[in-house]
Amino acid sequence: MHKITDDEIITLLKENRFKATPQRLAICRFVLESHDHPSAEQIYTTIRKDYPTISLATVYKTLGLLDTIGLISELRFNATHTRYDPKMSLHINIICPKCLNIDDFESNSLNKTWQAIISDIEGEILGQRIDVYKLCKNCKK
């Protein structure tokens, strides 16, 4: 997907009956440009530096909207750990079960294999997610 502009973000927010506040724009920009699979708390802490009156509820509502309209994917690990992935193209999330670090892995062979699988599945595919769990280099030590 192309890099989304502020005007496109504003349009999406308004189409979904959200006010296009500077705080919401900052949340959208932060998560959509992130490569680190941030949590809502990480987003809140970062955005709060520039917008001290922002609430955690605004962060969660905005993330929920972005997930609903398909711009990000919610990665829920259990009741207490949720992260957000702006990369919507096919990739593997390599997740360390100890520290919950997430790295993305992409492969041409994965894309070819996945397309073959998709062609064998009847009906509309509503979503896809591939997670692999392995200890990261730091946690192996």
Protein Blocks (a to p, Z undefined) as FASTA:
>chain_A
ZZddfklmmmmmmmnopacdfklmmmmmmmmmpcnlpafklmmmmmmmmmmmbcfklmmm
mmmmmmmnopaccddfblmlccddfblbdcdddddfklopacddddfklmmmmmmmmmmp
gcjdfbdcdddddddfklmZZ
